[in-house]
Amino acid sequence: MTTPEYDLMIVGGGMVGAACAVAAAQSGFRLALLEQQRPAFSDIDWSAQVSALNHRSQRFLADIGCWASLKRSTAYQHMLVWEDTRCNEIHFQASDIPASDLGHIVENACLVDALWQTLIQSDQVDIITGKQVAALTCTDQGSQLNCADQTVLSAPLIIGADGAQSTLRTLARIGLEQRDYAQDALVTLVRSTTPQQPATAWQRFLPHGPLALLPLGTQHYAVVWSQTPEQAAALQTQPDAEFIRTLNQASQGCCGLLELAGERYRFPLRSQTALNYVQPGLALIGDAAHVIHPLAGQGVNLG
């Protein structure tokens, strides 16, 4: 093993990998962050790809100086959960904790943007783009990455933050424990004709999966609707007017009359856990380590 070039290398510059890089740099580590390309967010439109951040995650982001850099986030004070009718709903409210809010709904792109704005200003971080990892060697004495273009990088520790289909996890021959939920998540952005204050997160349990409407600002909502793959595919391909009628009926008007404000996307849902998170010279974090159902909104918080 050659003399390490870095104290630490992180593969993957999404929310979890970038947050780890910022925290490590501020702790004095000299590190490399490998990502296929730098995100370009000159102006971020509303997005349905969001995370529900709890207070601990907010404090962590504030501690590393990134919370104040967020272009926008939505604090929600209430969460209402019901099944058949609103008369049997469960109501969570911030005043019961007591706190000013239950958490924040943050668009993933906004969070990545805030983290990268900090990263590119750090003298402790080398951002390396366009490299494809081809081989991995990990020992007690250090770790080495061999890239497809013959570049060789080394450090005492490599962190895999390269997502659910982690290349590093595969190269390290770390197995997975998996469970298919037999559901897809249909995700889209809608706009309500009725502005909402204070912000409320809504969740209705339907026979084939939960429907969540997460507030963005005063009128937009991120929709995450878990259904069987067949039902989710049908919802994705419905004409816009028909889909909105279906959604307004399923949400029982909880957010007022809804209008479609973005594309519809569909993602398979599964539980996935690496059999080892840590081994000599390598650690897995975020989705590379574990993937869970979005029902409780804890994926990024656990990451």
Disulfide bonds with the S-S distance in Angstrom:
none
